[in-house]
């Protein structure tokens, strides 16, 4: 069983990144999926979540209007589109589905 994130990197404030989470070893389409993040010295926090069918989403207040969570069950992949990035979005981003976690991908927003 694996969840593998990709797409992180260094971006300037105001820029965009798209994170991907590739699932394998379980029936991804049966489960809701979430993205979390953890900044240095802080607790892991929920960023966004999406239902198994992709028909409902919710977001942390800090990212509403800037981030979009989506999924493609045919590809067993979830996504997090991040726009208008801010330095405070800097963190390791993790995907979560069922009771599995990915290894995380670093997002750094800095000029």
C-alpha positions as CSV (number, residue, x, y, z in Angstrom):
1,X,0.0,0.0,0.0
2,X,1.4,3.4,-0.9
3,X,0.5,7.0,-1.2
4,X,3.2,8.9,-3.0
5,X,3.1,12.7,-3.2
6,X,4.9,14.8,-5.8
7,X,4.9,18.3,-7.1
8,X,6.4,20.2,-4.2
9,X,9.3,22.7,-4.6
10,X,10.4,26.3,-4.2
11,X,8.1,29.0,-5.5
12,X,7.9,32.8,-5.1
13,X,5.1,34.4,-3.2
14,X,2.1,34.7,-5.5
15,X,3.1,31.6,-7.5
16,X,1.4,28.3,-8.0
17,X,2.1,24.6,-7.5
18,X,0.1,21.5,-8.1
19,X,0.6,18.6,-5.8
20,X,-0.3,15.0,-6.8
21,X,-0.9,12.0,-4.6
22,X,-0.7,8.6,-6.3
23,X,-2.4,5.7,-4.5
24,X,-1.7,2.0,-4.9
25,X,-2.5,-1.2,-3.1
26,X,-6.1,-0.3,-2.0
27,X,-9.3,0.8,-3.6
28,X,-8.7,4.5,-3.6
29,X,-12.1,5.3,-5.0
30,X,-13.9,4.0,-1.9
31,X,-12.3,6.5,0.5
32,X,-12.3,10.2,1.2
33,X,-8.9,11.9,0.7
34,X,-7.3,14.8,2.5
35,X,-4.3,17.0,2.4
36,X,-2.5,18.0,5.5
37,X,0.6,20.1,6.1
38,X,3.1,20.6,8.9
39,X,5.3,23.6,9.2
40,X,8.5,23.5,11.4
41,X,7.6,23.6,15.1
42,X,3.9,23.4,14.4
43,X,1.3,20.6,14.6
44,X,0.1,18.9,11.4
45,X,-3.1,20.6,10.2
46,X,-5.8,19.7,7.8
47,X,-5.7,21.8,4.6
48,X,-8.4,20.3,2.4
49,X,-10.6,17.2,2.1
50,X,-12.7,15.6,-0.6
51,X,-15.3,12.8,-0.6
52,X,-14.7,9.5,-2.3
53,X,-16.8,10.5,-5.3
54,X,-15.3,14.0,-5.4
55,X,-18.7,15.6,-5.0
56,X,-18.0,17.5,-1.8
57,X,-14.9,19.4,-0.5
58,X,-13.9,21.4,2.4
59,X,-11.0,23.7,3.2
60,X,-9.1,25.3,6.1
61,X,-10.0,29.0,6.3
62,X,-6.4,29.9,5.6
63,X,-6.5,28.4,2.1
64,X,-10.1,29.0,1.0
65,X,-10.2,30.7,-2.4
66,X,-6.6,29.8,-3.1
67,X,-6.3,26.0,-3.0
68,X,-8.4,23.5,-4.8
69,X,-8.6,19.8,-4.0
70,X,-9.6,17.3,-6.7
71,X,-9.3,13.6,-7.6
72,X,-9.3,11.3,-10.6
73,X,-10.4,7.9,-9.4
74,X,-9.7,6.4,-12.8
75,X,-6.0,7.3,-12.2
76,X,-6.0,6.6,-8.4
77,X,-4.7,10.1,-7.9
78,X,-5.6,13.1,-5.9
79,X,-4.5,16.6,-6.4
80,X,-4.0,19.9,-4.6
81,X,-3.8,23.0,-6.8
82,X,-2.3,25.8,-4.8
83,X,-2.5,29.4,-6.1
84,X,-1.5,32.8,-4.7
85,X,1.0,31.1,-2.4
86,X,2.2,32.9,0.6
87,X,5.3,32.4,2.8
88,X,3.1,31.0,5.5
89,X,2.1,28.1,3.2
90,X,5.6,26.8,3.6
91,X,5.4,23.3,5.0
92,X,5.6,19.6,4.3
93,X,2.4,18.5,2.6
94,X,1.0,15.0,3.2
95,X,-1.9,13.2,1.6
96,X,-4.1,10.9,3.6
97,X,-6.7,8.3,2.5
98,X,-8.3,5.6,4.6
99,X,-5.6,5.2,7.3
100,X,-2.6,5.6,5.1
101,X,-0.2,8.5,4.8
102,X,2.2,9.6,2.2
103,X,5.8,10.4,2.9
104,X,5.3,14.1,2.3
105,X,6.5,16.7,-0.2
106,X,8.2,20.0,0.8
107,X,6.6,23.3,-0.3
108,X,8.7,26.4,0.2
109,X,7.3,29.8,-0.6
110,X,10.1,32.4,-0.6
111,X,11.5,35.2,-2.7
